[in-house]
Amino acid sequence: MESADYVHLLRLNEQASREAPERYRQRVLRFAVLGYVAVFLFGLLAVSGLLWLGWRWQHGARLAGWMIWGGLACLGLLWATLQGLRVPFRLPEGQPVAATEAPELFAGLARIRAKVQGPALHQVLITDDFNAAIVQQPMLLGLWHRNYLLLGWPLLAALEPKRMFAVVAHEYGHLRGDHGKLSAWIYRTRMSWARLSQRYEESSSALGWLMAGFVAWYFPRFNAMSFALARQDEYEADRVSARLFGAELAAHTLQEVALKAQWFGSDFWRLWWRRARTDEAPNAGPYAGMNKLLQQPLDEAWQREALKREFKRLAGFDDTHPVLKDRLASLGQAAGLQRLSAMHSLRLLGQGRARIALALDAAWWQDNRADWRAHGERLRALNEEAQALSQRAHELSAAEWLRWADAVESLSDKDPTPWLERALLLAPEDPHALRRLARRHAPSGDLRVGAWLETLYQRHEAQAWAAADLAQTWADACTARDTPLPPEQRRLWRERLESSRAMEEAAWARFQELQPWDQCIPVQLDEGQLRELRGITLREADLRGAWVGEQALEVKPARRHFTVWLQCRPGLSDDALDDLGQRVYDASDLPGRARVVVLGHHVPADKLAQARELKPLVQRR
């Protein structure tokens, strides 16, 4: 199904779910049952064909070629049907924890299960990511399941026990047995068909063509039809959490998870990897002491900006999870700064805590030992360069002041503004100095930003959209500080933003149409830019490989075009892959248009071999 047709069908069903909810639910139920009936009929057709051919042969029919081919076709269909009943499933990775090790944790899980009337959990696993989930191993196309609870160590380190159990209650809400059975069943059935669809996309077996054809036709339509119901199930799971722990605590938990997930992705690993300059082999890995950093107070100004970013997010069609502002509205709770957790939940692991920390740290060090040493060498080189530059500060060029500013940002939390200003003093129209200064000071409403953005917009066509976009942030910040811009100045920047955005969107559309492996040219990045990009990718523990490529594309405004390729460890969810790619994209500052693609998620894994002239960034075992 074409993407536009899928979105159109999805919107029609969302409208139907609002206008006639009961009729919509019945239609989804009938279409869900159709999938199971079709699989049963395929199996029945295959068995009937084999029985008929056997009966013909038993009654004296010659064993002709058509009978052999017909029998093989029936066997292939039967095999594909039986395989379809065995939905593909990769066992989740993590450190198991038993009830005997963590009695407090399992007592809390038992209370939640009793109140939700959900099924038993067959295993609890502690993972290394900032997440919690209940993963179900489907049996017979999702009619039965084996349930795994995945608790991320970082999430345990970030939240106090009551809030941690509120998160678990949300996950258990998807399996609830007291009400909403249809929504919960549809939610699980979607996951089963998604895995089955992925199997047939990756398989080219000629014997299963009929089953594969049906899945290719059925799954996108079922996915679009049931999307609204699956999103409603997310709201219902939030309400289950609120019923057990109170709407206020559930809302506070949602906000704290959003805030600390941002901080964990943007700052925790940056601070940890910075230690590589002085610690060639850290005495303890990142997980053992993670709670100390995740429990530290977050600056209120940072929290406001982080929440603002969350509330700007729009609900998409590729994820049934609602955005934070919609989830809070559904709970009837207002947004705003709230008390963060006063303690962590790692104590819930009891006697298993030390063992799991050692295992997570050992696995992390095994995966990152070589990268840690390489990153340490990079930071030490930056430190030496910064010291050398400081010795002749009176004679530095603008480019050298910019390199010194890079070193300051990589090695410390110091504000690089003084270094950037010295670069700008020597080169008043340097686009890198102008943009970096404006980006750093626009959120505070600094009055100097206006002149920087005006120069950037007027003198550098390729930076026009960035300047106009930053101007909106700057104007909002000025208003918040009670120093609003004159109406004509705001109107001028809005007009500039619209015109530059239209041009950028047209250029971006051309870039998106260009396959990442086509029109490749040698990557022209200096060692400093490559070093910075390597540093960004090295901080992502889930990466197994990363490359950067450059492509030739003639569009206006003229700009270079880069694609960063990521290869991630198996087992990550689609949401985790999207978040990882977004973090790399947000942190990267390549000199042109850039995109990030994840192998096996955004592009087929085998397309990497078709891309030419790639520069390797990270390669792990």
VOMIBA-311816 format. One line per 2 residues: for each residue x, y, z of C-alpha. Coordinates in nm, 2 decimals, always signed. Each point is the difference from the previous one (the first is absolute). Example, Ala and Ser with C-alpha at 12.3 -4.5 7.8 and 13.67 -1.06 7.14 Angstrom:
+1.23,-0.45,+0.78 ~ +0.14,+0.34,-0.07
//
This chain:
+0.00,+0.00,+0.00 ~ +0.13,+0.35,-0.09
+0.08,+0.23,+0.29 ~ -0.26,+0.25,-0.10
-0.27,-0.27,-0.03 ~ +0.10,-0.13,+0.35
-0.03,+0.35,+0.16 ~ -0.33,+0.06,-0.18
-0.15,-0.33,+0.13 ~ +0.14,+0.07,+0.35
-0.17,+0.34,+0.01 ~ -0.33,-0.14,-0.12
+0.01,-0.25,+0.28 ~ +0.10,+0.26,+0.26
-0.31,+0.20,-0.11 ~ -0.22,-0.30,+0.02
+0.13,-0.08,+0.35 ~ -0.12,+0.35,+0.11
-0.33,+0.01,-0.18 ~ -0.12,-0.36,+0.06
+0.23,-0.16,+0.25 ~ -0.20,-0.32,+0.06
-0.04,-0.07,-0.38 ~ +0.37,+0.07,-0.05
+0.10,-0.25,+0.27 ~ -0.22,-0.26,-0.15
+0.15,+0.05,-0.34 ~ +0.35,-0.03,+0.14
-0.10,-0.32,+0.18 ~ -0.14,-0.15,-0.32
+0.31,+0.09,-0.20 ~ +0.22,-0.15,+0.28
-0.19,-0.32,-0.01 ~ +0.03,+0.00,-0.38
+0.37,-0.04,+0.03 ~ -0.03,-0.31,+0.22
-0.27,-0.14,-0.23 ~ +0.21,+0.05,-0.31
+0.30,-0.18,+0.16 ~ -0.23,-0.29,+0.10
-0.14,-0.02,-0.35 ~ +0.34,+0.00,-0.16
+0.09,-0.30,+0.22 ~ -0.33,-0.17,-0.07
+0.05,+0.06,-0.38 ~ +0.35,-0.15,+0.02
-0.12,-0.31,+0.19 ~ -0.30,-0.04,-0.22
+0.22,+0.01,-0.31 ~ +0.24,-0.26,+0.14
-0.29,-0.23,+0.10 ~ -0.16,+0.04,-0.34
+0.33,-0.08,-0.18 ~ +0.05,-0.30,+0.23
-0.35,-0.12,-0.07 ~ +0.05,+0.02,-0.37
+0.33,-0.19,+0.02 ~ -0.16,-0.27,+0.23
-0.27,-0.05,-0.26 ~ +0.23,-0.07,-0.29
+0.08,+0.34,-0.14 ~ +0.34,+0.02,-0.17
+0.26,+0.20,+0.18 ~ +0.02,+0.28,-0.25
+0.22,+0.31,+0.01 ~ -0.30,+0.23,+0.09
-0.06,-0.22,+0.30 ~ +0.36,+0.03,+0.12
+0.00,+0.38,-0.05 ~ -0.34,+0.03,+0.16
+0.11,-0.21,+0.30 ~ +0.31,+0.22,+0.04
-0.21,+0.31,-0.02 ~ -0.24,-0.13,+0.27
+0.30,-0.10,+0.22 ~ +0.15,+0.35,-0.04
-0.33,+0.16,+0.09 ~ -0.04,-0.23,+0.30
+0.35,+0.08,+0.11 ~ -0.05,+0.37,-0.04
-0.32,-0.02,+0.20 ~ +0.16,-0.19,+0.28
+0.29,+0.24,+0.00 ~ -0.26,+0.29,+0.01
-0.14,-0.15,+0.32 ~ +0.35,+0.02,+0.15
+0.04,+0.38,+0.00 ~ +0.37,+0.10,-0.01
+0.14,+0.10,+0.33 ~ +0.35,+0.08,+0.13
+0.04,-0.06,+0.37 ~ +0.06,+0.33,+0.18
+0.35,+0.06,+0.13 ~ +0.06,+0.10,+0.36
+0.11,-0.12,+0.34 ~ -0.26,-0.22,+0.17
-0.11,+0.07,+0.35 ~ -0.18,-0.25,+0.22
-0.26,+0.05,+0.28 ~ +0.24,-0.15,+0.25
+0.25,+0.28,-0.08 ~ -0.24,+0.29,-0.02
-0.30,-0.07,+0.22 ~ -0.11,+0.36,+0.03
-0.01,+0.04,-0.38 ~ -0.20,-0.32,-0.05
-0.24,+0.09,+0.28 ~ -0.08,+0.32,-0.18
-0.04,-0.17,-0.33 ~ -0.24,-0.25,+0.16
-0.21,+0.28,+0.15 ~ -0.03,+0.17,-0.34
-0.09,-0.32,-0.17 ~ -0.27,-0.07,+0.25
-0.16,+0.34,-0.05 ~ +0.03,+0.00,-0.38
-0.11,-0.37,-0.02 ~ +0.28,-0.06,-0.25
+0.18,-0.32,-0.10 ~ +0.31,-0.13,+0.18
+0.35,+0.13,-0.09 ~ +0.23,-0.29,-0.10
+0.32,+0.19,+0.04 ~ +0.14,+0.34,+0.11
+0.30,+0.13,-0.18 ~ +0.22,+0.31,+0.08
+0.11,+0.17,-0.31 ~ +0.26,+0.28,-0.07
-0.24,+0.25,-0.16 ~ -0.22,+0.28,+0.13
-0.33,-0.19,-0.04 ~ -0.25,-0.24,+0.14
-0.21,-0.24,-0.20 ~ -0.19,-0.32,+0.02
+0.10,-0.22,-0.30 ~ -0.22,-0.29,-0.10
+0.12,-0.31,-0.18 ~ -0.30,-0.08,-0.22
-0.12,-0.36,-0.04 ~ -0.24,-0.10,-0.29
-0.01,+0.34,-0.16 ~ -0.04,+0.18,+0.33
-0.28,-0.21,+0.15 ~ +0.22,-0.08,+0.30
+0.31,+0.17,+0.14 ~ +0.30,-0.03,+0.22
+0.06,+0.33,+0.18 ~ +0.33,+0.17,+0.08
+0.03,+0.31,+0.21 ~ +0.29,+0.22,-0.11
+0.12,+0.26,+0.25 ~ +0.28,+0.24,-0.11
+0.27,+0.05,+0.26 ~ +0.02,+0.37,-0.09
-0.37,+0.04,+0.06 ~ +0.03,-0.18,+0.33
+0.29,+0.24,+0.08 ~ -0.21,+0.30,-0.09
-0.34,-0.06,+0.17 ~ -0.11,-0.06,+0.36
-0.17,-0.33,+0.06 ~ -0.36,+0.13,+0.00
+0.05,+0.17,-0.34 ~ +0.18,-0.31,-0.13
-0.30,-0.21,+0.09 ~ -0.22,+0.26,-0.17
+0.20,-0.06,-0.32 ~ -0.04,-0.38,+0.04
-0.38,+0.04,+0.05 ~ -0.02,+0.18,-0.33
+0.18,-0.29,-0.17 ~ -0.22,-0.25,+0.18
-0.30,+0.20,-0.11 ~ +0.05,-0.13,-0.35
-0.07,-0.35,+0.14 ~ -0.29,+0.10,+0.22
-0.27,-0.26,+0.05 ~ -0.27,+0.20,+0.18
-0.11,+0.23,-0.28 ~ +0.11,+0.10,-0.35
+0.07,-0.36,-0.10 ~ -0.06,+0.08,-0.37
+0.25,+0.29,+0.00 ~ +0.26,-0.20,+0.18
-0.05,-0.30,-0.23 ~ +0.02,+0.22,-0.31
+0.32,+0.16,+0.14 ~ +0.17,-0.34,+0.03
-0.14,-0.12,-0.33 ~ +0.16,+0.30,-0.18
+0.34,-0.10,+0.14 ~ -0.04,-0.35,-0.12
-0.10,+0.10,-0.35 ~ +0.29,+0.25,-0.01
+0.25,-0.27,+0.08 ~ -0.15,-0.23,-0.25
+0.01,+0.27,-0.27 ~ +0.36,+0.06,+0.08
+0.08,-0.37,-0.05 ~ -0.16,-0.01,-0.34
+0.17,+0.32,-0.11 ~ +0.34,-0.16,+0.09
-0.09,-0.33,-0.16 ~ -0.01,-0.08,-0.38
-0.13,-0.35,+0.02 ~ -0.20,-0.09,-0.31
-0.20,-0.27,+0.20 ~ -0.16,+0.26,+0.23
-0.09,+0.25,-0.27 ~ -0.38,-0.03,+0.07
+0.03,+0.05,+0.37 ~ +0.26,+0.28,-0.05
-0.23,+0.17,-0.25 ~ -0.29,-0.01,+0.25
+0.21,+0.14,+0.28 ~ +0.13,+0.28,-0.23
-0.36,+0.09,-0.08 ~ -0.15,-0.05,+0.34
+0.25,+0.15,+0.25 ~ +0.01,+0.36,-0.13
-0.38,+0.01,-0.01 ~ -0.04,-0.15,+0.34
+0.27,+0.22,+0.14 ~ -0.17,+0.32,-0.14
-0.34,-0.12,+0.11 ~ +0.10,-0.08,+0.35
+0.24,+0.29,+0.05 ~ -0.26,+0.22,+0.18
-0.10,-0.29,+0.23 ~ +0.37,-0.07,+0.08
+0.05,+0.37,+0.08 ~ -0.31,+0.00,+0.22
+0.15,-0.30,+0.18 ~ +0.30,+0.21,+0.09
-0.23,+0.25,+0.16 ~ -0.18,-0.28,+0.17
+0.33,-0.14,+0.14 ~ +0.07,+0.35,+0.14
-0.34,-0.01,+0.17 ~ +0.08,-0.34,+0.15
+0.32,+0.15,+0.15 ~ -0.21,+0.30,+0.12
-0.26,-0.23,+0.16 ~ +0.26,-0.18,+0.19
+0.23,+0.29,+0.11 ~ -0.21,+0.31,-0.06
-0.02,+0.23,-0.30 ~ +0.24,+0.26,+0.15
+0.28,-0.25,+0.06 ~ -0.05,-0.16,-0.34
+0.03,+0.34,-0.17 ~ +0.31,+0.09,+0.21
+0.15,-0.33,-0.10 ~ -0.06,+0.06,-0.37
+0.16,+0.34,+0.02 ~ +0.30,-0.12,+0.20
+0.06,-0.29,-0.24 ~ -0.01,+0.25,-0.29
+0.24,+0.24,+0.17 ~ +0.25,-0.26,+0.11
-0.01,-0.19,-0.32 ~ +0.11,+0.32,-0.18
+0.27,+0.06,+0.26 ~ +0.12,-0.36,-0.02
+0.02,+0.01,-0.38 ~ +0.16,+0.34,-0.02
+0.22,+0.04,+0.31 ~ +0.06,-0.32,+0.19
+0.21,-0.17,-0.27 ~ +0.17,+0.32,-0.09
+0.12,+0.04,+0.36 ~ +0.09,-0.36,+0.03
+0.21,-0.01,-0.32 ~ +0.17,+0.32,+0.10
+0.18,-0.21,+0.27 ~ +0.19,-0.19,-0.27
+0.25,+0.29,+0.00 ~ +0.13,-0.08,+0.35
-0.12,-0.36,+0.06 ~ +0.15,-0.25,-0.25
-0.18,-0.28,+0.17 ~ -0.28,+0.12,+0.24
-0.01,-0.19,+0.33 ~ -0.38,-0.03,-0.03
-0.22,+0.00,-0.31 ~ -0.28,+0.25,-0.06
-0.28,-0.21,+0.15 ~ +0.13,-0.05,+0.36
-0.01,+0.37,+0.08 ~ -0.27,+0.11,-0.24
-0.25,+0.09,+0.27 ~ +0.23,+0.27,+0.13
-0.03,+0.20,-0.32 ~ -0.36,-0.08,-0.07
-0.11,+0.11,+0.34 ~ +0.18,+0.33,-0.01
-0.22,+0.31,-0.02 ~ -0.08,+0.13,-0.34
+0.03,+0.37,-0.07 ~ -0.34,+0.16,-0.01
+0.08,+0.20,-0.32 ~ +0.11,-0.33,-0.17
-0.32,-0.17,+0.12 ~ -0.21,+0.27,-0.16
+0.18,-0.02,-0.33 ~ -0.02,-0.38,+0.00
-0.38,+0.01,+0.08 ~ -0.04,+0.26,-0.28
+0.17,-0.24,-0.24 ~ -0.23,-0.28,+0.11
-0.31,+0.21,-0.04 ~ +0.10,+0.10,-0.35
+0.00,-0.36,-0.11 ~ -0.29,-0.11,-0.22
-0.16,-0.34,-0.01 ~ +0.11,-0.19,-0.31
-0.14,-0.29,-0.20 ~ +0.29,-0.23,+0.06
-0.04,-0.04,+0.38 ~ -0.32,-0.07,+0.19
+0.15,+0.17,+0.32 ~ -0.17,+0.34,+0.05
+0.22,+0.30,+0.07 ~ +0.05,+0.12,+0.36
-0.25,+0.30,-0.02 ~ -0.28,-0.23,-0.13
+0.07,-0.26,+0.27 ~ -0.01,+0.27,+0.28
-0.32,+0.14,-0.15 ~ -0.16,-0.35,+0.00
+0.08,-0.03,+0.37 ~ -0.14,+0.34,+0.07
+0.33,+0.13,+0.13 ~ +0.18,+0.32,-0.07
+0.36,+0.02,-0.12 ~ +0.27,+0.18,+0.19
+0.31,-0.05,+0.22 ~ -0.06,-0.26,+0.27
+0.20,-0.16,+0.27 ~ +0.24,-0.26,-0.14
+0.07,-0.33,+0.17 ~ +0.17,+0.02,+0.33
+0.16,-0.34,-0.02 ~ +0.07,-0.28,-0.25
-0.16,-0.34,-0.05 ~ +0.31,-0.22,-0.03
-0.05,-0.11,+0.35 ~ -0.30,-0.20,-0.13
+0.25,-0.24,-0.15 ~ +0.11,-0.11,+0.34
+0.28,-0.25,+0.00 ~ +0.01,+0.00,-0.38
+0.10,+0.36,-0.03 ~ +0.38,-0.05,+0.04
+0.00,-0.30,-0.24 ~ -0.20,+0.18,-0.27
+0.21,+0.32,+0.03 ~ +0.32,-0.21,-0.05
-0.15,-0.18,-0.30 ~ -0.13,+0.32,-0.17
+0.34,+0.18,+0.06 ~ +0.20,-0.30,-0.12
-0.21,-0.03,-0.32 ~ +0.03,+0.38,-0.06
+0.38,-0.01,+0.05 ~ +0.03,-0.30,-0.23
-0.19,+0.19,-0.28 ~ +0.17,+0.33,+0.05
+0.35,-0.06,+0.12 ~ +0.17,+0.08,-0.33
-0.23,+0.30,-0.06 ~ +0.07,+0.13,+0.35
+0.37,+0.01,-0.06 ~ -0.04,+0.16,-0.34
-0.23,+0.26,+0.14 ~ +0.25,+0.07,+0.29
+0.27,+0.05,-0.26 ~ -0.22,+0.25,-0.18
-0.08,+0.19,+0.31 ~ +0.37,+0.01,+0.11
+0.09,+0.13,-0.35 ~ -0.27,+0.27,+0.03
+0.13,+0.09,+0.35 ~ +0.36,+0.03,-0.14
-0.13,+0.21,-0.29 ~ -0.19,+0.23,+0.24
+0.31,+0.04,+0.21 ~ +0.22,+0.08,-0.30
-0.26,+0.25,-0.13 ~ -0.01,+0.17,+0.34
+0.38,+0.06,-0.01 ~ -0.04,+0.22,-0.31
-0.34,+0.14,+0.05 ~ +0.11,+0.35,-0.12
+0.07,-0.13,-0.35 ~ -0.28,-0.25,-0.07
-0.21,+0.01,-0.31 ~ -0.38,-0.02,+0.00
+0.01,-0.37,-0.10 ~ +0.23,-0.07,+0.30
-0.23,+0.17,+0.24 ~ -0.28,-0.21,-0.13
+0.21,-0.32,+0.05 ~ +0.08,+0.12,+0.35
-0.38,+0.05,+0.07 ~ -0.06,-0.36,-0.13
+0.26,-0.12,+0.25 ~ -0.16,+0.19,+0.29
-0.34,-0.15,-0.07 ~ +0.14,-0.35,-0.03
+0.22,+0.01,+0.31 ~ -0.22,+0.19,+0.24
-0.34,+0.17,+0.07 ~ +0.15,+0.35,-0.04
-0.19,+0.25,-0.22 ~ +0.20,+0.03,-0.33
-0.14,+0.35,-0.06 ~ +0.32,+0.19,+0.06
+0.19,-0.22,-0.24 ~ -0.27,+0.03,-0.27
-0.01,+0.38,+0.05 ~ +0.37,+0.03,-0.06
-0.04,-0.20,-0.32 ~ -0.28,+0.23,-0.11
+0.21,+0.31,+0.08 ~ +0.26,-0.13,-0.25
-0.26,-0.11,-0.26 ~ -0.32,+0.20,+0.06
-0.19,-0.20,-0.27 ~ +0.12,-0.35,+0.09
-0.32,-0.22,-0.03 ~ +0.12,-0.26,+0.26
+0.07,+0.26,+0.27 ~ -0.32,+0.19,-0.08
-0.22,-0.31,+0.01 ~ +0.15,-0.15,+0.31
-0.02,+0.32,+0.20 ~ -0.36,+0.05,-0.11
-0.10,-0.36,+0.08 ~ +0.15,+0.03,+0.35
-0.15,+0.33,+0.09 ~ -0.33,+0.02,-0.19
-0.19,-0.20,+0.28 ~ +0.10,+0.26,+0.26
-0.12,+0.30,-0.21 ~ +0.34,+0.16,-0.02
-0.03,+0.33,-0.20 ~ +0.32,-0.07,-0.19
-0.16,-0.29,-0.18 ~ -0.19,+0.22,-0.23
+0.31,+0.15,-0.17 ~ +0.16,-0.35,-0.02
-0.31,-0.14,-0.17 ~ -0.04,+0.29,-0.24
+0.36,-0.05,-0.12 ~ -0.04,-0.37,-0.03
-0.32,+0.04,-0.20 ~ +0.13,+0.27,-0.23
+0.34,-0.14,-0.08 ~ -0.04,-0.37,+0.00
-0.28,-0.15,-0.22 ~ +0.06,-0.35,+0.13
-0.06,+0.13,+0.36 ~ -0.32,+0.20,-0.08
-0.25,-0.26,+0.13 ~ +0.21,-0.06,+0.32
+0.02,+0.37,+0.07 ~ -0.38,+0.05,-0.05
-0.08,-0.30,+0.21 ~ +0.23,+0.11,+0.28
-0.16,+0.35,-0.02 ~ -0.33,-0.15,+0.11
+0.16,-0.15,+0.31 ~ +0.17,+0.33,+0.07
-0.32,+0.20,-0.05 ~ -0.20,-0.23,+0.24
+0.28,+0.03,+0.26 ~ +0.00,+0.38,-0.03
-0.38,+0.00,+0.06 ~ +0.05,-0.22,+0.30
+0.25,+0.25,+0.14 ~ -0.25,+0.29,-0.06
+0.21,+0.15,-0.27 ~ -0.20,-0.10,-0.31
+0.12,+0.08,-0.35 ~ -0.18,+0.27,-0.20
-0.29,-0.15,-0.20 ~ +0.15,+0.08,-0.33
+0.33,-0.18,+0.09 ~ -0.19,-0.31,+0.11
-0.21,+0.01,-0.32 ~ +0.32,+0.04,-0.21
+0.16,-0.31,+0.16 ~ -0.33,-0.20,-0.04
+0.00,+0.08,-0.37 ~ +0.36,-0.09,-0.03
-0.06,-0.33,+0.17 ~ -0.29,-0.08,-0.23
+0.20,+0.07,-0.32 ~ +0.32,-0.17,+0.12
-0.20,-0.30,+0.13 ~ -0.18,-0.05,-0.33
+0.33,+0.00,-0.18 ~ +0.16,-0.23,+0.25
-0.30,-0.24,-0.01 ~ +0.03,-0.02,-0.38
+0.37,-0.08,+0.03 ~ -0.06,-0.24,+0.29
-0.26,-0.18,-0.21 ~ +0.25,-0.05,-0.27
+0.25,-0.13,+0.25 ~ -0.25,-0.24,+0.14
-0.08,-0.13,-0.34 ~ +0.37,-0.08,-0.05
+0.08,-0.34,+0.13 ~ +0.28,+0.00,+0.26
+0.21,-0.23,-0.21 ~ -0.03,+0.20,-0.33
+0.22,+0.28,-0.14 ~ +0.27,-0.05,+0.27
+0.31,+0.21,-0.01 ~ +0.31,+0.00,+0.22
-0.07,+0.14,+0.34 ~ +0.17,+0.34,+0.05
+0.02,+0.05,+0.38 ~ +0.30,+0.12,+0.18
+0.14,-0.20,+0.29 ~ -0.16,+0.22,+0.26
-0.35,-0.05,-0.15 ~ +0.06,-0.38,-0.03
+0.13,+0.00,+0.36 ~ -0.31,+0.18,+0.13
-0.23,-0.24,-0.19 ~ +0.18,-0.30,+0.13
-0.03,+0.14,+0.35 ~ -0.38,+0.02,-0.04
-0.04,-0.35,-0.13 ~ +0.24,-0.14,+0.26
-0.22,+0.11,+0.28 ~ -0.29,-0.22,-0.13
+0.05,-0.34,+0.17 ~ -0.25,-0.17,-0.23
+0.19,+0.07,-0.32 ~ +0.19,-0.28,-0.16
+0.11,+0.21,-0.30 ~ -0.02,+0.35,-0.14
+0.11,+0.15,-0.33 ~ -0.04,+0.34,-0.17
-0.05,+0.06,-0.38 ~ -0.03,+0.30,-0.22
-0.22,+0.03,-0.31 ~ -0.01,+0.23,-0.30
-0.33,+0.19,-0.04 ~ -0.06,+0.33,-0.18
-0.27,+0.20,+0.18 ~ -0.06,+0.35,+0.13
+0.10,+0.11,+0.25 ~ +0.33,-0.17,-0.09
+0.13,-0.22,+0.27 ~ +0.19,-0.32,+0.05
-0.19,-0.32,+0.09 ~ +0.10,-0.26,+0.25
-0.15,-0.33,+0.12 ~ +0.10,-0.16,+0.33
-0.05,-0.38,-0.01 ~ -0.06,-0.18,+0.34
+0.01,-0.37,+0.07 ~ -0.15,-0.08,+0.34
+0.01,-0.30,+0.23 ~ -0.29,-0.25,-0.05
-0.30,+0.01,+0.21 ~ -0.07,+0.37,+0.02
-0.36,+0.11,-0.05 ~ -0.10,+0.23,-0.29
-0.05,+0.28,+0.25 ~ +0.36,-0.05,+0.14
+0.14,+0.00,-0.35 ~ -0.18,+0.32,-0.10
+0.11,+0.16,+0.33 ~ +0.37,-0.10,-0.06
-0.01,+0.13,-0.35 ~ -0.16,+0.33,+0.12
+0.27,+0.04,+0.27 ~ +0.28,-0.04,-0.25
-0.17,+0.24,-0.25 ~ -0.06,+0.26,+0.27
+0.36,-0.02,+0.13 ~ +0.16,+0.01,-0.34
+0.11,+0.33,-0.16 ~ +0.10,-0.10,-0.35
+0.07,+0.28,-0.25 ~ -0.31,-0.05,-0.22
-0.33,-0.19,-0.01 ~ +0.02,-0.33,+0.19
-0.21,-0.30,+0.08 ~ +0.04,-0.30,+0.22
-0.11,-0.35,-0.12 ~ -0.01,-0.32,+0.21
+0.09,-0.32,-0.18 ~ -0.29,-0.25,+0.01
-0.24,+0.27,+0.11 ~ +0.01,+0.29,-0.23
+0.18,-0.17,-0.29 ~ +0.07,-0.37,-0.08
+0.32,-0.12,+0.16 ~ +0.14,-0.12,-0.33
+0.00,+0.35,-0.14 ~ +0.31,+0.09,+0.19
+0.21,-0.20,-0.25 ~ -0.14,+0.22,-0.28
+0.11,+0.32,+0.15 ~ +0.35,+0.12,-0.11
+0.26,+0.22,+0.15 ~ -0.13,-0.03,+0.36
+0.22,+0.10,+0.29 ~ -0.01,-0.24,+0.30
-0.08,+0.16,+0.34 ~ -0.06,-0.29,+0.24
+0.05,-0.37,-0.05 ~ -0.06,-0.23,+0.29
-0.03,-0.37,+0.03
//
